[in-house]
Amino acid sequence: MSGLTGPQKAATLLLQLGRDRAARVMAQLEVSEMEELSAEILRLERVDQSVADEVLEEFYDVSAAGPGLGGGALLTQHLLEASLGHDGAADMMDRLRTHLAGDPFEFMRQADGRQVVSLLSGEHPQTIALVLAHLRPEQASAILAGLPPTEQGDIAHRIALMERAAPDLVQVVAETLQRKASTVLAPREMAAVGGVQPLVEIINRADPTTEKLILEGLQDRDQALADEVRALMFVFADIVLLEDRAMQLVLRNVETGELALAMKGAAEPVQAKILDNLSERARQNLVEEIDLLGPVRMSQVEEARSQIVQGIRRLEESGQITIRRDTDDEYVA
């Protein structure tokens, strides 16, 4: 098998769930488990794709061996739903089933679209239609768009009329193309798994309590690494780094009550950044709201700040704003 330790396997599996789901799983772990997994994620960096696949298969096999619930697949579904919710569990089960059943066109799934277009060049339209029908919709769409316009309509028509294909025929086509692919497609020997940036993205999506526990655990283990992770994260105090236009866009998406809670006890530069980017009327309303709040629990303040930070991160991910970290190079006009 892979030769990985138990914690390494857990970290590999966690990263394959995706960052949002991984954050939800981390939130359900014990503090010691969070610390151990965080350390393993940082150490992993790169793992052979075959090893990552083995970890998935082993997880399925171990789940299938469990007692009760009427079978391995059902047990796995229950375990995943407890951690990921219904939709996340369904997605993960689909991945497991695809992997265990075997996908004859798996060798194409991670290939660059232009390489696949080159691979399929000169093939019969029915062969191309068969291949595209087995790929992810977004990948098949990109490949179809790269084929000659004169062929696209015919291939699309054949995909629409295709119902079932004999497994033996599919296997023959896949094996033929895989032999041809050895001279066309770039080999996929390694898959990015862990490292600092994936851990930062997981922590960024965690709730405030989980975020605090992970960072404290990292700090106890490795102060330098903890500092590196913190430097890459965006926290509430970092809003002073936002440009005014970005700050104004953020504030348009925050309710006055939530903003008032977040500002309780905030540093003066943070308060100034927020107040300076509000209209006079909005500024007065906010100040009044803060005065009316009176003493509040710190947990409420942290939750409000977390919600605002999550909104800022979503705006950055969608490209609507740019976050300038204090370590970034200066911009030149």
RALINKA-V943776 format. One record per residue. N is the residue number from 1. RES is the residue in one letter. SS is DSSP state (alpha for helix, beta for strand, coil for the rest). PHI is phi in degrees with one decimal (999 if undefined). BURIAL is + if it has 9 or more other ideal C-beta (glycine too) atoms within 8 Angstrom, else -. Layout:
n | res | ss | phi | burial
N | RES | SS | PHI | BURIAL
N | RES | SS | PHI | BURIAL
This chain:
n | res | ss | phi | burial
1 | M | coil | 999 | -
2 | S | coil | -70.0 | -
3 | G | coil | 82.6 | -
4 | L | coil | -78.3 | +
5 | T | coil | -75.1 | -
6 | G | alpha | -58.1 | -
7 | P | alpha | -61.2 | +
8 | Q | alpha | -65.6 | +
9 | K | alpha | -64.6 | +
10 | A | alpha | -63.1 | +
11 | A | alpha | -65.7 | +
12 | T | alpha | -63.0 | +
13 | L | alpha | -63.0 | +
14 | L | alpha | -58.9 | +
15 | L | alpha | -69.4 | +
16 | Q | alpha | -78.7 | +
17 | L | coil | -78.0 | +
18 | G | coil | 97.8 | -
19 | R | alpha | -68.1 | +
20 | D | alpha | -63.3 | -
21 | R | alpha | -69.1 | +
22 | A | alpha | -60.4 | +
23 | A | alpha | -63.1 | +
24 | R | alpha | -68.5 | +
25 | V | alpha | -67.1 | +
26 | M | alpha | -57.2 | +
27 | A | coil | -64.7 | +
28 | Q | coil | -97.1 | -
29 | L | coil | -89.1 | +
30 | E | coil | -70.9 | -
31 | V | alpha | -56.9 | -
32 | S | alpha | -62.9 | -
33 | E | alpha | -68.9 | -
34 | M | alpha | -57.9 | +
35 | E | alpha | -62.5 | +
36 | E | alpha | -65.7 | +
37 | L | alpha | -66.1 | +
38 | S | alpha | -60.3 | +
39 | A | alpha | -64.2 | +
40 | E | alpha | -68.1 | +
41 | I | alpha | -61.0 | +
42 | L | alpha | -65.2 | +
43 | R | alpha | -80.1 | -
44 | L | alpha | -61.8 | +
45 | E | coil | 58.0 | -
46 | R | beta | -133.6 | -
47 | V | beta | -137.9 | +
48 | D | beta | -54.0 | -
49 | Q | alpha | -60.1 | +
50 | S | alpha | -63.4 | -
51 | V | alpha | -69.1 | +
52 | A | alpha | -60.5 | +
53 | D | alpha | -66.6 | +
54 | E | alpha | -61.4 | +
55 | V | alpha | -63.1 | +
56 | L | alpha | -59.5 | +
57 | E | alpha | -66.3 | +
58 | E | alpha | -64.0 | +
59 | F | alpha | -59.4 | +
60 | Y | alpha | -63.9 | +
61 | D | alpha | -63.8 | +
62 | V | alpha | -62.6 | -
63 | S | alpha | -63.8 | +
64 | A | alpha | -65.3 | +
65 | A | coil | -83.2 | -
66 | G | coil | -70.9 | +
67 | P | coil | -81.3 | -
68 | G | coil | 72.1 | -
69 | L | coil | 63.9 | -
70 | G | coil | 76.1 | -
71 | G | coil | 124.7 | -
72 | G | alpha | -61.9 | +
73 | A | alpha | -63.1 | -
74 | L | alpha | -69.0 | +
75 | L | alpha | -61.9 | +
76 | T | alpha | -60.0 | +
77 | Q | alpha | -59.0 | +
78 | H | alpha | -65.4 | +
79 | L | alpha | -62.4 | +
80 | L | alpha | -69.8 | +
81 | E | alpha | -63.8 | +
82 | A | alpha | -64.4 | -
83 | S | alpha | -98.8 | +
84 | L | alpha | -111.9 | +
85 | G | alpha | 84.3 | -
86 | H | alpha | -63.0 | -
87 | D | alpha | -65.7 | -
88 | G | alpha | -63.4 | +
89 | A | alpha | -65.4 | +
90 | A | alpha | -61.1 | -
91 | D | alpha | -64.4 | +
92 | M | alpha | -66.8 | +
93 | M | alpha | -63.3 | +
94 | D | alpha | -60.6 | -
95 | R | alpha | -64.4 | +
96 | L | alpha | -63.9 | +
97 | R | alpha | -63.5 | -
98 | T | alpha | -61.1 | -
99 | H | alpha | -65.9 | +
100 | L | alpha | -72.5 | -
101 | A | alpha | -73.6 | -
102 | G | coil | 87.9 | -
103 | D | coil | -119.6 | +
104 | P | coil | -61.4 | +
105 | F | coil | -107.8 | +
106 | E | alpha | -57.5 | -
107 | F | alpha | -63.3 | -
108 | M | alpha | -94.6 | +
109 | R | alpha | -62.9 | +
110 | Q | coil | -102.8 | -
111 | A | coil | -76.6 | +
112 | D | coil | -64.6 | -
113 | G | alpha | -56.5 | +
114 | R | alpha | -66.6 | -
115 | Q | alpha | -66.8 | +
116 | V | alpha | -67.9 | +
117 | V | alpha | -58.7 | +
118 | S | alpha | -63.4 | -
119 | L | alpha | -62.5 | +
120 | L | alpha | -84.9 | +
121 | S | coil | -58.8 | -
122 | G | coil | 88.4 | -
123 | E | coil | -75.5 | -
124 | H | coil | -65.2 | -
125 | P | alpha | -52.9 | +
126 | Q | alpha | -68.1 | -
127 | T | alpha | -64.4 | +
128 | I | alpha | -62.5 | +
129 | A | alpha | -61.8 | +
130 | L | alpha | -62.2 | +
131 | V | alpha | -63.4 | +
132 | L | alpha | -62.2 | +
133 | A | alpha | -67.4 | +
134 | H | alpha | -97.0 | +
135 | L | coil | -95.7 | +
136 | R | coil | -61.2 | -
137 | P | alpha | -53.4 | -
138 | E | alpha | -67.3 | -
139 | Q | alpha | -72.7 | +
140 | A | alpha | -61.9 | +
141 | S | alpha | -62.0 | -
142 | A | alpha | -65.3 | +
143 | I | alpha | -69.0 | +
144 | L | alpha | -59.9 | +
145 | A | alpha | -65.9 | -
146 | G | alpha | -87.1 | -
147 | L | coil | -80.3 | +
148 | P | coil | -54.8 | -
149 | P | alpha | -54.1 | -
150 | T | alpha | -68.4 | -
151 | E | alpha | -100.2 | +
152 | Q | alpha | -60.8 | +
153 | G | alpha | -63.1 | -
154 | D | alpha | -64.0 | -
155 | I | alpha | -66.1 | +
156 | A | alpha | -60.5 | +
157 | H | alpha | -63.1 | -
158 | R | alpha | -66.7 | +
159 | I | alpha | -63.9 | +
160 | A | alpha | -64.0 | -
161 | L | alpha | -87.4 | -
162 | M | coil | -71.9 | +
163 | E | coil | -112.2 | -
164 | R | coil | -133.1 | -
165 | A | coil | -129.0 | -
166 | A | coil | -60.4 | -
167 | P | alpha | -52.4 | -
168 | D | alpha | -63.0 | -
169 | L | alpha | -66.1 | -
170 | V | alpha | -59.6 | +
171 | Q | alpha | -64.2 | +
172 | V | alpha | -62.7 | -
173 | V | alpha | -61.8 | +
174 | A | alpha | -63.3 | +
175 | E | alpha | -66.0 | +
176 | T | alpha | -63.1 | -
177 | L | alpha | -68.9 | +
178 | Q | alpha | -66.8 | +
179 | R | alpha | -63.8 | -
180 | K | alpha | -66.7 | +
181 | A | alpha | -66.9 | +
182 | S | coil | -60.5 | -
183 | T | coil | -106.0 | -
184 | V | coil | -116.4 | -
185 | L | coil | -87.4 | +
186 | A | coil | -69.8 | -
187 | P | coil | -65.1 | -
188 | R | coil | -113.1 | -
189 | E | coil | -90.3 | -
190 | M | beta | -127.5 | -
191 | A | beta | -123.6 | +
192 | A | beta | -65.2 | -
193 | V | coil | -124.2 | +
194 | G | coil | -117.0 | +
195 | G | coil | 116.4 | +
196 | V | alpha | -66.9 | +
197 | Q | alpha | -62.0 | -
198 | P | alpha | -59.2 | +
199 | L | alpha | -65.5 | +
200 | V | alpha | -58.1 | +
201 | E | alpha | -68.1 | +
202 | I | alpha | -68.5 | +
203 | I | alpha | -62.2 | +
204 | N | alpha | -59.5 | +
205 | R | coil | -100.6 | +
206 | A | coil | -85.4 | +
207 | D | coil | -74.1 | -
208 | P | alpha | -55.8 | +
209 | T | alpha | -64.6 | -
210 | T | alpha | -63.2 | +
211 | E | alpha | -57.6 | +
212 | K | alpha | -63.8 | -
213 | L | alpha | -65.0 | +
214 | I | alpha | -63.4 | +
215 | L | alpha | -65.8 | +
216 | E | alpha | -65.7 | -
217 | G | alpha | -63.9 | +
218 | L | alpha | -63.4 | +
219 | Q | alpha | -62.9 | +
220 | D | alpha | -65.2 | -
221 | R | alpha | -85.5 | +
222 | D | coil | -155.5 | -
223 | Q | alpha | -60.4 | -
224 | A | alpha | -64.1 | -
225 | L | alpha | -67.2 | +
226 | A | alpha | -61.0 | +
227 | D | alpha | -64.8 | -
228 | E | alpha | -64.6 | +
229 | V | alpha | -64.0 | +
230 | R | alpha | -60.1 | +
231 | A | alpha | -65.1 | -
232 | L | alpha | -90.7 | +
233 | M | coil | -87.9 | +
234 | F | coil | -111.5 | +
235 | V | coil | -116.9 | -
236 | F | alpha | -56.5 | +
237 | A | alpha | -65.0 | -
238 | D | alpha | -77.5 | +
239 | I | alpha | -64.6 | +
240 | V | alpha | -66.2 | -
241 | L | alpha | -85.2 | -
242 | L | coil | -74.0 | +
243 | E | coil | -69.1 | -
244 | D | alpha | -59.2 | -
245 | R | alpha | -63.8 | -
246 | A | alpha | -66.8 | +
247 | M | alpha | -61.7 | +
248 | Q | alpha | -65.5 | +
249 | L | alpha | -66.6 | +
250 | V | alpha | -60.4 | +
251 | L | alpha | -65.8 | +
252 | R | alpha | -66.6 | -
253 | N | coil | -104.4 | -
254 | V | coil | -119.7 | +
255 | E | coil | -70.2 | -
256 | T | alpha | -58.4 | +
257 | G | alpha | -62.5 | -
258 | E | alpha | -67.1 | +
259 | L | alpha | -65.8 | +
260 | A | alpha | -61.8 | +
261 | L | alpha | -60.4 | +
262 | A | alpha | -63.0 | +
263 | M | alpha | -83.5 | +
264 | K | coil | -60.8 | +
265 | G | coil | 77.3 | -
266 | A | coil | -70.9 | +
267 | A | coil | -64.0 | -
268 | E | alpha | -57.6 | -
269 | P | alpha | -61.1 | -
270 | V | alpha | -67.8 | +
271 | Q | alpha | -61.1 | +
272 | A | alpha | -63.7 | -
273 | K | alpha | -61.0 | +
274 | I | alpha | -69.8 | +
275 | L | alpha | -64.3 | +
276 | D | alpha | -68.4 | -
277 | N | coil | -106.8 | +
278 | L | coil | -111.9 | +
279 | S | coil | -68.0 | -
280 | E | alpha | -57.8 | -
281 | R | alpha | -67.7 | -
282 | A | alpha | -64.6 | +
283 | R | alpha | -65.0 | +
284 | Q | alpha | -63.7 | -
285 | N | alpha | -61.3 | +
286 | L | alpha | -65.8 | +
287 | V | alpha | -60.5 | +
288 | E | alpha | -63.5 | -
289 | E | alpha | -62.6 | +
290 | I | alpha | -63.5 | +
291 | D | alpha | -63.3 | -
292 | L | alpha | -71.6 | -
293 | L | alpha | -64.4 | +
294 | G | coil | 68.7 | -
295 | P | coil | -64.3 | -
296 | V | coil | -134.1 | +
297 | R | coil | -68.3 | -
298 | M | alpha | -62.8 | -
299 | S | alpha | -62.1 | -
300 | Q | alpha | -67.8 | +
301 | V | alpha | -62.9 | +
302 | E | alpha | -63.5 | +
303 | E | alpha | -65.4 | +
304 | A | alpha | -62.4 | +
305 | R | alpha | -63.9 | +
306 | S | alpha | -62.0 | +
307 | Q | alpha | -62.5 | +
308 | I | alpha | -66.3 | +
309 | V | alpha | -63.6 | +
310 | Q | alpha | -59.0 | +
311 | G | alpha | -64.4 | +
312 | I | alpha | -64.4 | +
313 | R | alpha | -64.3 | +
314 | R | alpha | -65.6 | -
315 | L | alpha | -64.4 | +
316 | E | alpha | -68.3 | +
317 | E | alpha | -61.7 | -
318 | S | coil | -82.6 | -
319 | G | coil | 83.4 | -
320 | Q | coil | -77.9 | -
321 | I | coil | -137.2 | +
322 | T | coil | -119.8 | -
323 | I | coil | -95.6 | +
324 | R | coil | -95.1 | +
325 | R | coil | -71.2 | +
326 | D | coil | -70.1 | -
327 | T | coil | -98.4 | -
328 | D | coil | -70.0 | -
329 | D | coil | -66.9 | -
330 | E | coil | -72.7 | -
331 | Y | coil | -84.4 | -
332 | V | coil | -114.6 | -
333 | A | coil | -72.8 | -
